Amino acid sequence: MTDQPNYIARIREKVGHEPIFLNFAGGIICNEHNEVLLQRRGDSDSWGFPGGAMELGESAEETAIREIFEETGLTVSIERLIGVYTKYTNQYSNGDRAQTITFCFECRPVNGELTVDNLETLELRYFSVDQLPPLFTEQHQDAFDDWVSGKYGVYR
């Protein structure tokens, strides 16, 4: 596998800030009180579900498991696919533009302890389903809305 930041950097060396496709995977994790785990992100100081960019040679499921562990300290099992969210664009603070494709899974914590690295993750907190703060992207909000509505296998 290629180190993802180097992969993206190599692509960006060729295309500059032009729009590219970026693939992400992550998940909605609930605790035993049916509260949802959110990550306050270091790159935007806003709340979202843990997850991140796919590496070359990795499946969406492998990405979600790896990224959730890296960002939270939790090992999770993938319970089911909530959806694939594809028609979204993002412009990053450095000027890079991308159409982002996100695979969002319903996940169950298996073991581990919540761990904050103060870089990618500034804070981790469980929230009641009816008291979530604003989420940092429309993709995350759409995935949450689908999950709360009991919709699975969504694609948009």
N, C-alpha and C positions, 0 to 999 in steps of 0.2 A: 504494500500500500504506500501511497505517496502522502507526505505530510500535507494536509489540506491547505494551511496558510501559504505554503510554498507553491502549491498547485494554483491557487487563486492569484497569487502574485505573478506567476509565470504567464497566466492568461492576461492579466492586467497589463503586463509589459507589452503585450502584443496589441491590445485593443484600447488601452487607456481607460477612460471613463465610460466608453460606449456600453450600451445595455448588453448584458449576457444573462444566460440562465444560471441560477444557483439553486441547488437542491438541499433541502433541510429535512430533518426528522426530529420528532420529540414526542412528548406525551402529556396527558392529563393524568395526574396521580392523586388518588384519594386516600385519606387515612381512615381509621376505623370509625371516626365520627362523621364520615361523608364530607369532610372538608377537603378543599382542593389546594395542592401545593403550588405556590407561585414563587418565581425567582425575580428579585429586583436586580436588573441587569447592569453590569458595569459600563456597557457601551452607550446606554441611553438613560440610565437611572429611572427606568420605568419597569412595570411588572409584566411578566409573561410566563409561559410554560417553559420548563427546561427542555433544551434541545439544541441542535446546531447543524453545521454543514456536513454533508456526506463526504467521505474520503473515497478516492478511486479504489475500486474493488470491493466496496462495502455495500451491503444491502441497506434499505431503509430501516429495517428492524435492528440490524447491528448498529447503525448510526444512533438510533434512539437510545438503545441500551447504553452505548459508550458515552454519548453526550450527557445523558441524565446522570450517570455515575460521575463523570468529570465535574459537572456543575452542581451536584447535590450531595455526593457521597453515598447515594442509595443505589443498590442493585435492584432492578425491577424485572418483572416478567411482563411480556406483552400479552394483554388479554384479547384485544381485537383492534382492528383498524377503525378509527372514527371517520377519517376521510383524507382525500388528497386535494390540496388547495393550490390551484395552478395559475389563476388569472389575476395575479397581484404584482404590483411593481413597487420598488423601493429605491430611494436615492439616499445613499449613505453620506455621513458628514464630510467625508473626503472627496465627494463628487461622483463616486462610482454609482452606476445605475444597474439594476438587475430586475428581471422577472423572476420572482422567487416561487419555487415549488416546494410545498411542505407536506410531508406525510405525518399525520397526527394519530397517535395511538392511545387507547385507554390502557393504562399501566397499573400494576399492583406492586407495591414495595415488597421485596423479599427479605432483604437485610441491609445493614449499614446504618450510619448515623448522619444526620444533616451536617454538612460541612460547607463553610463559606470561605472562598479564597480571596475575597476583597479585590479581585480583578474582574473576572467574568461575572462573578456572583457577589453582590453586595449584601444581600439578605435573602433568606428563605423563610417563608411563612405559610401556614395553612390558613385558608379563608373559608368561611361559610359560603356555600354556593350562591346565596342571595346577597352577599356582601363583598363581591370581588371589586377591587379597584379597577380603573380603566386599564385595558390591556394594550401593549405597545404596538401591535399591528392588527389590521383588519383580519388577517388570516387566523390569528389566535382567537379573536372574538367570534369569528364564524365557526371555528372548531368547537369552541365552548358552547355556543348556541346550539349547534348540532348535537353535541353530547348531552346537554341538559334536556333537549327535546327527544332523546332516545334514538336519534338518527345515526346509523352506521353505514359504512361503505359509500359515503358521500364523495362526490367528485364535482368540483367547480373551479 
